[in-house]
Amino acid sequence: MVGTPARDAEELYLLAATASFCGLPDSAVRAARRMVAENYCAVDGLSRDPMLAGVRARPEYAAILRDARDCRDRFTASRGR
């Protein structure tokens, strides 16, 4: 899975949530990072999904959330054109 695009970036969200819930924070962070890099900008899910609670306190999570917001903002701006 590393380095290959997901068929659907939403799969990466589900992987991140499941990994976090199962106590695999490194895998969860990697999946969340890839999800955002593949333009799945799930800001609300990253912010509120209880399954991701296990990784929100990690220092790199703030950067993932920031990147997701930037992703959402780019998408929103492109819709207004």
N, CA and C atoms as an extended XYZ file, in Angstrom:
243
Properties=species:S:1:pos:R:3:atomname:S:1:resname:S:1:resid:I:1 pbc="F F F"
N         0.814       -1.194        0.000 N   MET     1
C         0.000        0.000        0.000 CA  MET     1
C         0.858        1.258        0.000 C   MET     1
N         2.030        1.195        0.544 N   VAL     2
C         2.892        2.376        0.617 CA  VAL     2
C         3.285        2.800       -0.788 C   VAL     2
N         3.085        4.084       -1.082 N   GLY     3
C         3.499        4.638       -2.360 CA  GLY     3
C         2.532        4.431       -3.503 C   GLY     3
N         1.513        3.627       -3.329 N   THR     4
C         0.544        3.440       -4.398 CA  THR     4
C        -0.735        4.172       -4.044 C   THR     4
N        -1.326        4.839       -5.012 N   PRO     5
C        -2.567        5.564       -4.707 CA  PRO     5
C        -3.687        4.596       -4.340 C   PRO     5
N        -4.514        5.016       -3.422 N   ALA     6
C        -5.698        4.225       -3.069 CA  ALA     6
C        -6.702        4.347       -4.205 C   ALA     6
N        -7.537        3.344       -4.357 N   ARG     7
C        -8.592        3.447       -5.371 CA  ARG     7
C        -9.498        4.620       -5.051 C   ARG     7
N        -9.686        4.858       -3.784 N   ASP     8
C       -10.524        5.948       -3.303 CA  ASP     8
C        -9.897        6.415       -1.990 C   ASP     8
N        -9.581        7.685       -1.892 N   ALA     9
C        -8.906        8.193       -0.692 CA  ALA     9
C        -9.754        8.020        0.564 C   ALA     9
N       -11.053        7.823        0.404 N   GLU    10
C       -11.890        7.561        1.576 CA  GLU    10
C       -11.471        6.264        2.263 C   GLU    10
N       -10.936        5.320        1.488 N   GLU    11
C       -10.418        4.087        2.074 CA  GLU    11
C        -9.316        4.402        3.085 C   GLU    11
N        -8.510        5.413        2.791 N   LEU    12
C        -7.438        5.809        3.694 CA  LEU    12
C        -7.998        6.391        4.986 C   LEU    12
N        -9.103        7.114        4.873 N   TYR    13
C        -9.758        7.637        6.078 CA  TYR    13
C       -10.199        6.478        6.965 C   TYR    13
N       -10.846        5.501        6.355 N   LEU    14
C       -11.316        4.345        7.126 CA  LEU    14
C       -10.142        3.577        7.730 C   LEU    14
N        -9.061        3.473        6.989 N   LEU    15
C        -7.872        2.811        7.506 CA  LEU    15
C        -7.292        3.589        8.689 C   LEU    15
N        -7.214        4.909        8.568 N   ALA    16
C        -6.695        5.739        9.663 CA  ALA    16
C        -7.558        5.586       10.909 C   ALA    16
N        -8.864        5.649       10.737 N   ALA    17
C        -9.768        5.539       11.882 CA  ALA    17
C        -9.659        4.164       12.541 C   ALA    17
N        -9.615        3.129       11.738 N   THR    18
C        -9.524        1.778       12.278 CA  THR    18
C        -8.190        1.558       12.988 C   THR    18
N        -7.111        2.014       12.359 N   ALA    19
C        -5.785        1.860       12.975 CA  ALA    19
C        -5.719        2.605       14.307 C   ALA    19
N        -6.259        3.805       14.342 N   SER    20
C        -6.262        4.573       15.579 CA  SER    20
C        -7.041        3.837       16.663 C   SER    20
N        -8.224        3.383       16.315 N   PHE    21
C        -9.081        2.673       17.268 CA  PHE    21
C        -8.421        1.397       17.795 C   PHE    21
N        -7.630        0.758       16.940 N   CYS    22
C        -6.966       -0.503       17.312 CA  CYS    22
C        -5.620       -0.290       17.993 C   CYS    22
N        -5.282        0.961       18.275 N   GLY    23
C        -4.041        1.235       18.980 CA  GLY    23
C        -2.801        1.190       18.111 C   GLY    23
N        -2.951        1.510       16.835 N   LEU    24
C        -1.837        1.547       15.886 CA  LEU    24
C        -1.643        2.984       15.396 C   LEU    24
N        -1.171        3.870       16.272 N   PRO    25
C        -1.129        5.290       15.930 CA  PRO    25
C        -0.195        5.627       14.768 C   PRO    25
N         0.922        4.929       14.613 N   ASP    26
C         1.816        5.222       13.493 CA  ASP    26
C         1.127        4.936       12.162 C   ASP    26
N         0.440        3.819       12.081 N   SER    27
C        -0.305        3.477       10.866 CA  SER    27
C        -1.430        4.471       10.622 C   SER    27
N        -2.090        4.883       11.688 N   ALA    28
C        -3.189        5.846       11.556 CA  ALA    28
C        -2.688        7.174       11.011 C   ALA    28
N        -1.575        7.640       11.527 N   VAL    29
C        -1.013        8.916       11.077 CA  VAL    29
C        -0.576        8.815        9.612 C   VAL    29
N         0.077        7.713        9.240 N   ARG    30
C         0.495        7.538        7.839 CA  ARG    30
C        -0.705        7.553        6.899 C   ARG    30
N        -1.754        6.843        7.270 N   ALA    31
C        -2.947        6.789        6.421 CA  ALA    31
C        -3.614        8.161        6.330 C   ALA    31
N        -3.692        8.870        7.439 N   ALA    32
C        -4.311       10.204        7.427 CA  ALA    32
C        -3.498       11.165        6.561 C   ALA    32
N        -2.190       11.077        6.663 N   ARG    33
C        -1.332       11.930        5.850 CA  ARG    33
C        -1.548       11.669        4.364 C   ARG    33
N        -1.587       10.390        3.994 N   ARG    34
C        -1.805       10.028        2.576 CA  ARG    34
C        -3.188       10.444        2.108 C   ARG    34
N        -4.167       10.291        2.981 N   MET    35
C        -5.535       10.651        2.636 CA  MET    35
C        -5.602       12.120        2.214 C   MET    35
N        -5.002       12.979        3.006 N   VAL    36
C        -5.015       14.410        2.708 CA  VAL    36
C        -4.183       14.690        1.457 C   VAL    36
N        -3.051       14.018        1.311 N   ALA    37
C        -2.209       14.207        0.129 CA  ALA    37
C        -2.948       13.809       -1.147 C   ALA    37
N        -3.888       12.878       -1.028 N   GLU    38
C        -4.679       12.444       -2.174 CA  GLU    38
C        -6.000       13.213       -2.274 C   GLU    38
N        -6.055       14.356       -1.606 N   ASN    39
C        -7.159       15.316       -1.713 CA  ASN    39
C        -8.487       14.852       -1.128 C   ASN    39
N        -8.415       14.041       -0.089 N   TYR    40
C        -9.622       13.744        0.680 CA  TYR    40
C        -9.542       14.629        1.914 C   TYR    40
N       -10.272       15.723        1.891 N   CYS    41
C       -10.109       16.813        2.870 CA  CYS    41
C       -11.125       16.693        4.006 C   CYS    41
N       -11.083       15.615        4.735 N   ALA    42
C       -12.096       15.303        5.747 CA  ALA    42
C       -11.830       16.047        7.054 C   ALA    42
N       -11.918       17.361        7.015 N   VAL    43
C       -11.611       18.178        8.186 CA  VAL    43
C       -12.530       17.828        9.354 C   VAL    43
N       -13.810       17.740        9.113 N   ASP    44
C       -14.745       17.442       10.203 CA  ASP    44
C       -14.470       16.071       10.812 C   ASP    44
N       -14.238       15.083        9.979 N   GLY    45
C       -13.938       13.753       10.495 CA  GLY    45
C       -12.643       13.725       11.279 C   GLY    45
N       -11.627       14.356       10.741 N   LEU    46
C       -10.347       14.404       11.447 CA  LEU    46
C       -10.475       15.128       12.777 C   LEU    46
N       -11.365       16.096       12.828 N   SER    47
C       -11.546       16.887       14.050 CA  SER    47
C       -12.434       16.222       15.086 C   SER    47
N       -13.420       15.427       14.627 N   ARG    48
C       -14.454       14.959       15.564 CA  ARG    48
C       -14.665       13.458       15.656 C   ARG    48
N       -14.205       12.710       14.695 N   ASP    49
C       -14.471       11.267       14.691 CA  ASP    49
C       -13.876       10.630       15.950 C   ASP    49
N       -14.703       10.009       16.783 N   PRO    50
C       -14.188        9.408       18.013 CA  PRO    50
C       -13.170        8.298       17.761 C   PRO    50
N       -13.223        7.675       16.605 N   MET    51
C       -12.258        6.614       16.311 CA  MET    51
C       -10.847        7.169       16.130 C   MET    51
N       -10.728        8.456       15.853 N   LEU    52
C        -9.411        9.072       15.675 CA  LEU    52
C        -8.903        9.735       16.953 C   LEU    52
N        -9.633        9.610       18.028 N   ALA    53
C        -9.237       10.250       19.288 CA  ALA    53
C        -7.853        9.803       19.750 C   ALA    53
N        -7.490        8.585       19.438 N   GLY    54
C        -6.218        8.054       19.882 CA  GLY    54
C        -4.997        8.697       19.252 C   GLY    54
N        -5.180        9.445       18.188 N   VAL    55
C        -4.020       10.072       17.529 CA  VAL    55
C        -4.061       11.600       17.544 C   VAL    55
N        -5.132       12.182       17.999 N   ARG    56
C        -5.242       13.647       17.963 CA  ARG    56
C        -4.186       14.359       18.805 C   ARG    56
N        -3.697       13.733       19.841 N   ALA    57
C        -2.702       14.366       20.714 CA  ALA    57
C        -1.280       14.266       20.149 C   ALA    57
N        -1.102       13.485       19.107 N   ARG    58
C         0.239       13.355       18.526 CA  ARG    58
C         0.647       14.663       17.862 C   ARG    58
N         1.919       15.043       17.985 N   PRO    59
C         2.357       16.342       17.459 CA  PRO    59
C         2.143       16.493       15.949 C   PRO    59
N         2.297       15.430       15.186 N   GLU    60
C         2.146       15.528       13.733 CA  GLU    60
C         0.692       15.656       13.292 C   GLU    60
N        -0.231       15.369       14.186 N   TYR    61
C        -1.645       15.425       13.824 CA  TYR    61
C        -2.103       16.853       13.530 C   TYR    61
N        -1.553       17.811       14.235 N   ALA    62
C        -1.921       19.213       13.985 CA  ALA    62
C        -1.570       19.608       12.554 C   ALA    62
N        -0.441       19.149       12.057 N   ALA    63
C        -0.040       19.460       10.680 CA  ALA    63
C        -0.959       18.774        9.672 C   ALA    63
N        -1.373       17.553        9.964 N   ILE    64
C        -2.300       16.842        9.076 CA  ILE    64
C        -3.624       17.587        9.014 C   ILE    64
N        -4.116       18.024       10.159 N   LEU    65
C        -5.374       18.765       10.212 CA  LEU    65
C        -5.250       20.097        9.470 C   LEU    65
N        -4.124       20.776        9.643 N   ARG    66
C        -3.883       22.037        8.912 CA  ARG    66
C        -3.880       21.781        7.409 C   ARG    66
N        -3.201       20.727        6.971 N   ASP    67
C        -3.160       20.400        5.548 CA  ASP    67
C        -4.551       20.057        5.022 C   ASP    67
N        -5.349       19.394        5.830 N   ALA    68
C        -6.725       19.069        5.430 CA  ALA    68
C        -7.552       20.349        5.269 C   ALA    68
N        -7.347       21.299        6.162 N   ARG    69
C        -8.063       22.583        6.026 CA  ARG    69
C        -7.635       23.308        4.754 C   ARG    69
N        -6.329       23.305        4.476 N   ASP    70
C        -5.828       23.926        3.247 CA  ASP    70
C        -6.429       23.241        2.024 C   ASP    70
N        -6.501       21.925        2.074 N   CYS    71
C        -7.092       21.138        0.990 CA  CYS    71
C        -8.554       21.542        0.776 C   CYS    71
N        -9.301       21.627        1.863 N   ARG    72
C       -10.712       22.021        1.778 CA  ARG    72
C       -10.852       23.435        1.224 C   ARG    72
N        -9.980       24.341        1.679 N   ASP    73
C       -10.042       25.723        1.214 CA  ASP    73
C        -9.741       25.823       -0.286 C   ASP    73
N        -8.763       25.044       -0.761 N   ARG    74
C        -8.467       25.033       -2.203 CA  ARG    74
C        -9.656       24.527       -2.990 C   ARG    74
N       -10.284       23.470       -2.486 N   PHE    75
C       -11.453       22.914       -3.163 CA  PHE    75
C       -12.590       23.931       -3.204 C   PHE    75
N       -12.853       24.547       -2.070 N   THR    76
C       -13.926       25.540       -1.989 CA  THR    76
C       -13.656       26.715       -2.926 C   THR    76
N       -12.416       27.179       -2.964 N   ALA    77
C       -12.066       28.301       -3.842 CA  ALA    77
C       -12.233       27.915       -5.309 C   ALA    77
N       -11.894       26.684       -5.657 N   SER    78
C       -12.002       26.268       -7.054 CA  SER    78
C       -13.448       26.152       -7.504 C   SER    78
N       -14.347       25.893       -6.577 N   ARG    79
C       -15.773       25.799       -6.916 CA  ARG    79
C       -16.365       27.161       -7.232 C   ARG    79
N       -15.762       28.203       -6.682 N   GLY    80
C       -16.276       29.560       -6.880 CA  GLY    80
C       -15.844       30.191       -8.195 C   GLY    80
N       -15.009       29.512       -8.921 N   ARG    81
C       -14.490       30.067      -10.200 CA  ARG    81
C       -15.422       29.848      -11.329 C   ARG    81
